[in-house]
Amino acid sequence: MLDELSVIAERFSARETLDGRIDEAFGAMRSMGFEALIYDYTPRACIIDGEVEIPSLLKLRNVSGDMHDHWCNREYFRIDPVQRLAMRTSVPFFWNYDPGAKTRISRFMTDDTKPVCDYLREHDMLAGVTVPVHMPRGDYATVTGVRYGVRREFERDAMHVIADFALLAQVFNEAAYELFDDAVLNMSGVRLTERERQCLSYSSQGLSAKEISRIIDRSVPTVVLHIKSATRKLGAKNRTQAVVRAAQCRLLEGTLPY
């Protein structure tokens, strides 16, 4: 499989678009017995209160077109049992929405998650394998292969290829990540001025407004104004929360000299 992955990686590189690389991944997954692909990415796994974040990228292959609307706009993604498990593990796992099945997502299937369960059952998307991808800077993605219908042999077949599928998912995610643009990488949509970013960055180091004013050669009221403005834009309650949200959205990277 390693030799095959090298070939697949070369095929990824040969494709110049994100959709092209997703098509390559889907083709490789189909050879493993999967019939649909779901790929999502977000710069942060959850928002400040611990709630699952809506992905900034959701790509589907051989999946009903309305899934994007349900998972992103109607926020099914937040209550998806597969995502709730994927956030908590780095190990690939098999899942099954058949009412009689017992898999690792069973403990997350509650009255709250019923809309997700109903949708997937109605669309015959009952079983699959998901690979969580937790990246060094807090990025988060999942690569999911789906098999339609209930087939008893699928779990056995899926577990037989799960290691190879996990390797494929990692190689694919790296290839996809290379083509992400700023809109995908910064899902917050917040635009801070250079001074606002600078003041928040110094705040993240524990500096007071007075100390920051000396460093940037501006008055204390001006520093306070920048921090308050950034806090408002970020929808934060206070300076501490603003710093955390700005860091999660990567708005402070490369702000200060090192």
N, C-alpha and C positions, 0 to 999 in steps of 0.2 A: 504493500500500500504506500510505503514511503516513496518508492520510485514513481508511483502513479501520482502522488501529491506533488512531486516535483514537476511533473508534466502539467498538472492542473494549474500550479502556480505560474508556470510559463504562459499558459493559456489566459490566465487572469491578466497578466502583464500585457499581453497582446491586445486585450480589449481596452479601448481608450475611454470608455464611458462606464459610469456606475451600473447602469442597467445592463450593459454588456457583460460585466463581471458577475452580476446576479444571475444572468441567463446561464453562464458557465457553471456556476455553483448548482443551479437547479438541474442542469443536465447531469452533473456528477451525482447528485442526490437521487435522481430517478434510477440510476443504475444500482443504487442500494435498496430500492424497493419503496421509496417515498413518492407520493403523488402530488404533493404541494409543498411550497416553501413560504415561510413567514420570517422576515428579517426586520428587526427593529434596533434602533440605536438612540441613546440619549446621553448628553454630556454628564448627567448625574442620575443616579438610580432613584433618588427620592428627594422631595422638597423638604424644607426645613422642619416640618412637623412630622416627618417620617412617612408621609403618604407617597405612594408610588407615583413617579413622574410620568407624564404623557410623553411618548417618544417624539423626538424631532424628526425622525425618519422611520417610516414603516413601508416596507416593500413586500409585495405579494406576488406569488406565481401560482397559477391554477387555483386561485381562491376567489370566492364571490367578491365582486367589486365593492359591495356595501360594507365589507368588513372594516375598511379604512375609516369610514364614517362612524361606525359603531365603536371602534376601539379608540379613536382619537377625538372626534367631535362629541360623541356621547359618553366618552371616558370609560368605556368598558375595560380599557387597559388597566385602570386602577384597581379593578376588582377581579381581574383574571387570575384564577388559582395558579395557573402555570407561571405567571409573572411573580406572584407572591412567593412561590417556592424558589424561582430562579434568583430572586434578589438575595436569598439566604444561603445559596450554595454555589460552588464553582464546579460541581460535578454534573455531567450530563445525566439526564433522567428520562425514563419512559413514563408517559401519562395516558390515562384512559378516562373518558367521560361517560362510558357505559355505566348506568346506574348500579349494576351489580359488581363492577370492577373495584379492586382495592389497589391503588397505586399511591405514590408519594403526594399527589395533589389532593387526595381524599380528605385530609384534615382541613383543607382550605375551602372545601365546598360547603357553603352555608346558604342561608336564605339570602344574604347580601349578594352572593355570587350567582344566584339563580339566572339573571339575565344572560350572563356569559354562557352558562351551561345550556340554557335553552337554545341560544343562537347556534352553538356548535353542534348540538344534537339535531337541530332542524336542518343544518347544512351537511350533516353526515360526517363532520370532522371530529370523529370520536377518539382517535388515538394518534400518538406521535412521539417524537423524541425532541427534546429541547436541550441546546447547549448554551449555558450562561457564559458570557465573556465579560469578566471584570477587569478593566484596564487600570494601569498604574495611577492615573490622575483622577480616578473616580468615574471614568467613562463606563458605560454599561450597554451591553448588547445581548440579544439572544438570537440564535439561529435555530429554527424549528422545521423539522420535516414531518409531514402529516400523511397518514394513510386514511383514505375514505372507507367508511363502513366498519362493521364489527367483524373482525376475522381473528379467530382464536390463535392462529399461528403467527400473527403479526408481532406479538410481544417477543416470542422466541426469535423470530427473524431480526427484529429491531435490536435486541440485546446482542445478537451475534455480530452486528455491524456497528454498534454504538461507539466503539473506540475509533474506528476508521472515520465515522461520521464526525466525531468530536475534532479530530485532526483536520478534516476538511473544513469544518466550521471556523477553526482558528485561522487557517490559511486564507480562507475567503474573507473573513473580517478584516485582516490586515490589508488585503488587496482593496477592499471596499473603502477602508478608512483613508487611504491615500487620496481618494477622489472627493472626500467630503469638503463642502465649501463652508464659509463663515456662517451661513444661515443654519446649517445643520449643527455645527460645533458650538454655536452660541444660541441656544434656544430661548433665552430670556427675552430677546428683542429690546433689551434696555441699552441705551446709549449714554454713557457717562462722558463728561468732558475730561480732558487730560488732568486738570486740577482736581476734579472730583475723585478720579481714580487714584491720583497721587495722595490726596489727603486720607482716603480710605486705606490705602496701602500702609501709610505710616501709622494709622490707627490700629491696623492689624498687628503691628509690632509693639503695641502698648503705649504709644506716645500720646501725650495730651495735646489739646488744641494749641496751647502755649508753646510746647516743644516743636510742634509741626510748623507753627508760624515763624519760628526762628530759622528752621531749615529751609523753608521755601521763600523766606523774606516777604511775607505777607502779614497783615494784621490778624490778631486772634479772631475778631468778628468775621473777617473774610474766610478764614479757615472753617469756622463754625457754619457759615453760610454754605460753603461747598459741601460739607458733610451732611447738613440738613437736606440740601438739594438731592444729593445722591441717595440718601435714606428714603426720600419721598419717591424718587424714580423706581427704586427697588421694591417699593411697597413694604418696607420694613418698619417695625415699631420703634426701633432705637438704633444707635450706632453699632452696637454689637451684632445685632441681627443683620444690619446692612453689610457689615464686613463679611459675615458668613455667606450671605446670598451672593455678594459680588465675587467671592472666592469660588463658590460653587459654579457660577456662570463664567468663570475664568476671565473676569474683567480686570483683575489686578495683576495678571501675568506680564512680566517685562516692564512694569511701571517704574521700579526703583533700580538705581545702579547697584551692581554688586562687584 
